[in-house]
Amino acid sequence: MLLKLILTPALIATATLVGRRWGDVLSGWLVGLPLTSGPVVFFLALDQSRPFAADASLGVILGVASQAVFALAYVRIPGSIGWPARMLAGTAAFTAATIAFRLIRMPAVLEPIVVIAFLLAAIFLMPRLEGVAHAVAPPAGDLPVRIVVATALVVALTTVAPYLGAYLSGLVSPFPLYAAMLAVFAHRLAGPAAAAAVWRGLLYGLFSFLAFFTVLAADLVPAGIAFGFLLAIAMAVTVQGATLVILRVRPAN
């Protein structure tokens, strides 16, 4: 518990402070890293077992596709509908995708391929953005709220995981909490285009998220917790760097 209360706030605080130096797109890209699901699976490996955590990783992989569905539902509502309705639409879409993936379990080798297809389709369907390259000033108390919410989520998920089962825990844990927080703040301060920029950045960042859990699902049991997570982190950082190059060459906004 002490490790959960130290590691999670440190990760979120670092990501938030770094993200504030960039625009909306790169803020969304940054939170594509597995800042919540990574610690959740790490603690599941410690608390439950490596096979339990590896099975949860398979669920997390498909949860990436659910995040893409959330992003599309948020930005594709027509008209001037506000962020509360968009959040409800995104949450409903994420829930529907989670239920579908729970009922239709596919071979593990197909999961990353399916998720890549979802991410590419979502990027293609994102609206084009013009004139959105600024960083949104965070509201007062933003960082403490993120830390409290993130830590509570990690503690809650690792507590209920034995009752949900490994796979369902993995499907639920990628709920795009941080991206949603960024999008809502951006939407309130700069309009829906700024929120869409956050979601577009997230979609690019999720490729590293996918790489992280694909490695974990394959290597956590045979390689062990320490080496499995080090290898997953190395792969995620490599992919994250590649997507940053793509964003700089072809700006998402």
One Martini backbone bead per residue (centre of mass of N, CA, C, O) as a GRO file, in nm:
protein
  253
    1MET     BB    1   0.057   0.062  -0.021
    2LEU     BB    2   0.296   0.258   0.001
    3LEU     BB    3   0.381   0.230  -0.296
    4LYS     BB    4   0.117   0.336  -0.417
    5LEU     BB    5   0.137   0.624  -0.260
    6ILE     BB    6   0.410   0.697  -0.424
    7LEU     BB    7   0.421   0.617  -0.727
    8THR     BB    8   0.167   0.743  -0.851
    9PRO     BB    9   0.211   1.047  -0.782
   10ALA     BB   10   0.486   1.069  -0.925
   11LEU     BB   11   0.391   1.008  -1.212
   12ILE     BB   12   0.168   1.228  -1.237
   13ALA     BB   13   0.333   1.479  -1.169
   14THR     BB   14   0.541   1.451  -1.393
   15ALA     BB   15   0.346   1.446  -1.638
   16THR     BB   16   0.207   1.719  -1.582
   17LEU     BB   17   0.457   1.911  -1.579
   18VAL     BB   18   0.554   1.837  -1.861
   19GLY     BB   19   0.283   1.893  -2.020
   20ARG     BB   20   0.277   2.214  -1.962
   21ARG     BB   21   0.507   2.271  -2.194
   22TRP     BB   22   0.276   2.201  -2.390
   23GLY     BB   23   0.038   2.125  -2.586
   24ASP     BB   24  -0.248   1.953  -2.634
   25VAL     BB   25  -0.135   1.718  -2.797
   26LEU     BB   26   0.115   1.652  -2.609
   27SER     BB   27  -0.050   1.599  -2.360
   28GLY     BB   28  -0.201   1.354  -2.473
   29TRP     BB   29   0.051   1.193  -2.550
   30LEU     BB   30   0.169   1.160  -2.264
   31VAL     BB   31  -0.097   1.004  -2.141
   32GLY     BB   32  -0.044   0.737  -2.312
   33LEU     BB   33   0.089   0.638  -2.093
   34PRO     BB   34   0.099   0.382  -1.835
   35LEU     BB   35   0.009   0.540  -1.546
   36THR     BB   36  -0.212   0.329  -1.440
   37SER     BB   37  -0.197   0.036  -1.559
   38GLY     BB   38   0.091  -0.023  -1.482
   39PRO     BB   39   0.062  -0.021  -1.169
   40VAL     BB   40  -0.167  -0.221  -1.155
   41VAL     BB   41  -0.011  -0.467  -1.275
   42PHE     BB   42   0.222  -0.462  -1.079
   43PHE     BB   43   0.045  -0.515  -0.822
   44LEU     BB   44  -0.078  -0.778  -0.925
   45ALA     BB   45   0.190  -0.933  -0.935
   46LEU     BB   46   0.241  -0.902  -0.627
   47ASP     BB   47  -0.050  -0.989  -0.506
   48GLN     BB   48  -0.101  -1.239  -0.693
   49SER     BB   49   0.038  -1.288  -1.004
   50ARG     BB   50   0.181  -1.332  -1.302
   51PRO     BB   51  -0.056  -1.466  -1.456
   52PHE     BB   52  -0.265  -1.258  -1.373
   53ALA     BB   53  -0.117  -1.010  -1.501
   54ALA     BB   54  -0.101  -1.122  -1.790
   55ASP     BB   55  -0.407  -1.142  -1.832
   56ALA     BB   56  -0.460  -0.843  -1.780
   57SER     BB   57  -0.291  -0.742  -2.024
   58LEU     BB   58  -0.488  -0.845  -2.238
   59GLY     BB   59  -0.714  -0.654  -2.154
   60VAL     BB   60  -0.560  -0.386  -2.191
   61ILE     BB   61  -0.517  -0.400  -2.491
   62LEU     BB   62  -0.826  -0.370  -2.557
   63GLY     BB   63  -0.856  -0.100  -2.398
   64VAL     BB   64  -0.734   0.075  -2.621
   65ALA     BB   65  -0.977   0.060  -2.809
   66SER     BB   66  -1.172   0.192  -2.604
   67GLN     BB   67  -1.029   0.466  -2.608
   68ALA     BB   68  -1.080   0.529  -2.905
   69VAL     BB   69  -1.388   0.530  -2.877
   70PHE     BB   70  -1.406   0.757  -2.677
   71ALA     BB   71  -1.278   0.980  -2.850
   72LEU     BB   72  -1.485   0.971  -3.081
   73ALA     BB   73  -1.739   1.028  -2.913
   74TYR     BB   74  -1.652   1.308  -2.816
   75VAL     BB   75  -1.585   1.456  -3.107
   76ARG     BB   76  -1.858   1.351  -3.286
   77ILE     BB   77  -2.040   1.541  -3.165
   78PRO     BB   78  -2.260   1.753  -3.269
   79GLY     BB   79  -2.206   2.070  -3.229
   80SER     BB   80  -2.248   2.256  -2.901
   81ILE     BB   81  -2.188   2.041  -2.712
   82GLY     BB   82  -2.090   1.973  -2.414
   83TRP     BB   83  -1.880   1.801  -2.202
   84PRO     BB   84  -2.077   1.622  -2.039
   85ALA     BB   85  -2.204   1.472  -2.283
   86ARG     BB   86  -1.933   1.370  -2.396
   87MET     BB   87  -1.853   1.202  -2.152
   88LEU     BB   88  -2.096   1.014  -2.161
   89ALA     BB   89  -2.042   0.906  -2.444
   90GLY     BB   90  -1.760   0.793  -2.389
   91THR     BB   91  -1.837   0.604  -2.156
   92ALA     BB   92  -2.043   0.437  -2.315
   93ALA     BB   93  -1.843   0.340  -2.532
   94PHE     BB   94  -1.644   0.202  -2.342
   95THR     BB   95  -1.847   0.004  -2.217
   96ALA     BB   96  -1.934  -0.138  -2.478
   97ALA     BB   97  -1.651  -0.238  -2.555
   98THR     BB   98  -1.596  -0.400  -2.299
   99ILE     BB   99  -1.830  -0.599  -2.331
  100ALA     BB  100  -1.748  -0.710  -2.606
  101PHE     BB  101  -1.461  -0.813  -2.519
  102ARG     BB  102  -1.572  -1.003  -2.298
  103LEU     BB  103  -1.750  -1.187  -2.495
  104ILE     BB  104  -1.511  -1.157  -2.727
  105ARG     BB  105  -1.261  -1.370  -2.727
  106MET     BB  106  -0.936  -1.359  -2.846
  107PRO     BB  107  -0.653  -1.422  -2.962
  108ALA     BB  108  -0.363  -1.292  -2.851
  109VAL     BB  109  -0.222  -1.238  -3.134
  110LEU     BB  110  -0.466  -1.039  -3.235
  111GLU     BB  111  -0.490  -0.792  -3.051
  112PRO     BB  112  -0.277  -0.586  -3.162
  113ILE     BB  113  -0.397  -0.573  -3.448
  114VAL     BB  114  -0.675  -0.463  -3.371
  115VAL     BB  115  -0.576  -0.207  -3.222
  116ILE     BB  116  -0.428  -0.073  -3.455
  117ALA     BB  117  -0.680  -0.041  -3.627
  118PHE     BB  118  -0.829   0.144  -3.431
  119LEU     BB  119  -0.620   0.374  -3.419
  120LEU     BB  120  -0.608   0.443  -3.721
  121ALA     BB  121  -0.910   0.502  -3.753
  122ALA     BB  122  -0.928   0.728  -3.539
  123ILE     BB  123  -0.725   0.920  -3.669
  124PHE     BB  124  -0.878   0.948  -3.938
  125LEU     BB  125  -1.160   1.050  -3.784
  126MET     BB  126  -1.041   1.293  -3.697
  127PRO     BB  127  -1.052   1.610  -3.679
  128ARG     BB  128  -0.945   1.884  -3.809
  129LEU     BB  129  -0.696   2.119  -3.705
  130GLU     BB  130  -0.708   2.476  -3.620
  131GLY     BB  131  -0.529   2.678  -3.414
  132VAL     BB  132  -0.407   2.438  -3.208
  133ALA     BB  133  -0.103   2.526  -3.001
  134HIS     BB  134  -0.179   2.551  -2.705
  135ALA     BB  135  -0.163   2.594  -2.365
  136VAL     BB  136  -0.353   2.516  -2.101
  137ALA     BB  137  -0.449   2.659  -1.823
  138PRO     BB  138  -0.453   2.551  -1.519
  139PRO     BB  139  -0.627   2.496  -1.263
  140ALA     BB  140  -0.674   2.525  -0.950
  141GLY     BB  141  -0.573   2.220  -0.812
  142ASP     BB  142  -0.508   2.012  -1.038
  143LEU     BB  143  -0.278   1.828  -0.931
  144PRO     BB  144  -0.404   1.713  -0.670
  145VAL     BB  145  -0.649   1.586  -0.808
  146ARG     BB  146  -0.496   1.386  -0.986
  147ILE     BB  147  -0.353   1.235  -0.762
  148VAL     BB  148  -0.600   1.139  -0.605
  149VAL     BB  149  -0.751   0.995  -0.834
  150ALA     BB  150  -0.526   0.803  -0.925
  151THR     BB  151  -0.475   0.660  -0.655
  152ALA     BB  152  -0.764   0.562  -0.611
  153LEU     BB  153  -0.776   0.388  -0.868
  154VAL     BB  154  -0.545   0.194  -0.806
  155VAL     BB  155  -0.650   0.090  -0.537
  156ALA     BB  156  -0.928  -0.007  -0.635
  157LEU     BB  157  -0.840  -0.205  -0.861
  158THR     BB  158  -0.653  -0.385  -0.679
  159THR     BB  159  -0.889  -0.467  -0.486
  160VAL     BB  160  -1.113  -0.581  -0.709
  161ALA     BB  161  -0.969  -0.783  -0.900
  162PRO     BB  162  -1.036  -1.066  -0.767
  163TYR     BB  163  -1.350  -1.024  -0.841
  164LEU     BB  164  -1.326  -0.966  -1.158
  165GLY     BB  165  -1.069  -1.049  -1.267
  166ALA     BB  166  -0.816  -1.023  -1.483
  167TYR     BB  167  -0.943  -0.941  -1.758
  168LEU     BB  168  -1.149  -0.724  -1.659
  169SER     BB  169  -0.943  -0.547  -1.519
  170GLY     BB  170  -0.794  -0.479  -1.784
  171LEU     BB  171  -1.035  -0.348  -1.938
  172VAL     BB  172  -1.086  -0.112  -1.721
  173SER     BB  173  -0.807   0.041  -1.655
  174PRO     BB  174  -0.793   0.226  -1.940
  175PHE     BB  175  -0.942   0.451  -1.855
  176PRO     BB  176  -0.931   0.795  -1.974
  177LEU     BB  177  -0.878   0.998  -1.728
  178TYR     BB  178  -0.653   1.207  -1.806
  179ALA     BB  179  -0.755   1.285  -2.083
  180ALA     BB  180  -1.030   1.383  -1.983
  181MET     BB  181  -0.924   1.607  -1.805
  182LEU     BB  182  -0.778   1.762  -2.025
  183ALA     BB  183  -1.022   1.797  -2.216
  184VAL     BB  184  -1.206   1.952  -2.024
  185PHE     BB  185  -1.020   2.190  -1.969
  186ALA     BB  186  -0.987   2.269  -2.266
  187HIS     BB  187  -1.286   2.308  -2.330
  188ARG     BB  188  -1.345   2.534  -2.116
  189LEU     BB  189  -1.098   2.734  -2.221
  190ALA     BB  190  -1.100   2.662  -2.574
  191GLY     BB  191  -1.275   2.434  -2.665
  192PRO     BB  192  -1.330   2.159  -2.875
  193ALA     BB  193  -1.059   2.171  -3.031
  194ALA     BB  194  -0.875   2.129  -2.787
  195ALA     BB  195  -0.990   1.855  -2.708
  196ALA     BB  196  -0.925   1.713  -2.977
  197ALA     BB  197  -0.619   1.742  -2.944
  198VAL     BB  198  -0.590   1.556  -2.705
  199TRP     BB  199  -0.704   1.298  -2.839
  200ARG     BB  200  -0.503   1.283  -3.068
  201GLY     BB  201  -0.254   1.254  -2.892
  202LEU     BB  202  -0.340   0.995  -2.751
  203LEU     BB  203  -0.344   0.805  -2.998
  204TYR     BB  204  -0.037   0.818  -3.036
  205GLY     BB  205   0.044   0.730  -2.741
  206LEU     BB  206  -0.096   0.433  -2.748
  207PHE     BB  207   0.133   0.271  -2.881
  208SER     BB  208   0.303   0.245  -2.621
  209PHE     BB  209   0.090   0.108  -2.454
  210LEU     BB  210   0.070  -0.142  -2.633
  211ALA     BB  211   0.368  -0.229  -2.615
  212PHE     BB  212   0.384  -0.272  -2.312
  213PHE     BB  213   0.151  -0.503  -2.290
  214THR     BB  214   0.261  -0.699  -2.496
  215VAL     BB  215   0.519  -0.766  -2.344
  216LEU     BB  216   0.393  -0.854  -2.078
  217ALA     BB  217   0.212  -1.087  -2.182
  218ALA     BB  218   0.470  -1.250  -2.292
  219ASP     BB  219   0.707  -1.201  -2.034
  220LEU     BB  220   0.623  -1.212  -1.732
  221VAL     BB  221   0.638  -1.513  -1.665
  222PRO     BB  222   0.928  -1.599  -1.779
  223ALA     BB  223   1.096  -1.323  -1.677
  224GLY     BB  224   0.956  -1.156  -1.475
  225ILE     BB  225   0.904  -0.864  -1.323
  226ALA     BB  226   1.158  -0.694  -1.365
  227PHE     BB  227   1.228  -0.767  -1.664
  228GLY     BB  228   0.948  -0.729  -1.788
  229PHE     BB  229   0.923  -0.421  -1.719
  230LEU     BB  230   1.183  -0.322  -1.849
  231LEU     BB  231   1.111  -0.411  -2.136
  232ALA     BB  232   0.843  -0.255  -2.157
  233ILE     BB  233   0.963   0.027  -2.113
  234ALA     BB  234   1.158   0.027  -2.350
  235MET     BB  235   0.941  -0.006  -2.569
  236ALA     BB  236   0.767   0.241  -2.498
  237VAL     BB  237   0.987   0.457  -2.537
  238THR     BB  238   1.046   0.397  -2.832
  239VAL     BB  239   0.759   0.446  -2.942
  240GLN     BB  240   0.721   0.730  -2.827
  241GLY     BB  241   0.949   0.856  -2.993
  242ALA     BB  242   0.832   0.793  -3.273
  243THR     BB  243   0.563   0.956  -3.237
  244LEU     BB  244   0.700   1.228  -3.194
  245VAL     BB  245   0.823   1.250  -3.472
  246ILE     BB  246   0.555   1.245  -3.623
  247LEU     BB  247   0.435   1.502  -3.489
  248ARG     BB  248   0.668   1.693  -3.592
  249VAL     BB  249   0.633   1.634  -3.897
  250ARG     BB  250   0.302   1.581  -3.840
  251PRO     BB  251   0.099   1.776  -3.724
  252ALA     BB  252  -0.208   1.721  -3.560
  253ASN     BB  253  -0.301   2.050  -3.590
   0.00000   0.00000   0.00000
